[in-house]
Amino acid sequence: MTLQDMHSPMNIATAGSQLIGNTPLFELARTGSGSRLLLKMEQLNPTGSCKVRMAREMILAAERDGRLKPGGRIVESSSGNTGTGLAFVAIERGYKFIAVVDNNAARAKLSAMRALGAELRFVGGQRSDTASTIERMRVAGEIADTEGAFWPDQHHNPNNNLGYAGLAKELLRDVGVDLKYLVGAVGTGGTLCGTVKELRRLGSKVVSIGVEPAGSIIFGGSPHQHWQTGAGAPAGFCVGPNVDHSLIDEELTVADIDAFATARIVARRTGFLVGGTAGMAIYVALRRLPLLEPDSTIVVLVCDAGEKYLDTIYNDDWLNERQLLNASAYRRIERMFDAYRESVRIASPACKPSRTSRLAS
């Protein structure tokens, strides 16, 4: 075979936004009945998060309707992933980006925004590790009013949800059959609700499961401290319309201990580092998998990469300081993986006694 024989049309991107989307699916677990748990590997997007999808859509929509002018500025409140996505798209489109942040955000996310040229404005005090979601949004609105920056306001911007239409199409294309369940963190609502809305528009009968950290008020529970970032809402927070409860069939919460243990076990079993919100969604899916009808598919949206949390959820000292390292949780999750593997082994033809050999004996 010559070099000329190997020639094919070039697959070379000339803009960073061309690399957004078309993320792969990975089979994490399977049962003997043929049901499978797939991960939609959204952490393989540029910036290591699904949020770059909606960041692009919000900016393009603002350009179309004239709210964002050439050379303008963008401001947004973010715990990191939306901010990094906006910073990424701002580079390509020629904008300056101001991120309103607090010290609850992962250090790696803050560093990434700085590296992409974002200006960080902190609220909540430099030493506080408590999320200041409400204050961040207030300051973002103030900057928009006084400095003339465009504020996407991801919690209320419908283009957040519209940014995930492509994700829905990818799922139906790549899975090949309809999904039984789609599981994902809720947060601003865009990722899960936007994907589900488009899936159903395309004819899917998927059952959606929204997952939040225990302590978030999004599903109406009593608020308390939680250590997952990128999801959850504190007491007094006004949940935006992008969280469309009519698109969420089941609403579940997961404790930090189980979310972080799951993420760490996935890393050790697969080599993939996933974020804490992905850990809680995978935990729910692992528990639901044995209840599926034969040959059904459950998909988890892996919203971001775990490399951002090496000093937190993947750090034993950090977990121990917060009493989040629990051996029994690890054993319980490991047993689920082992049980699914064993069910596949038992169901395989090699493990079934031959009718002919029994009769011959």
Order of alpha helices (4+ residues) and beta strands (2+ residues): beta-beta-alpha-beta-alpha-beta-alpha-beta-alpha-alpha-alpha-beta-alpha-beta-beta-alpha-alpha-beta-alpha-alpha-alpha
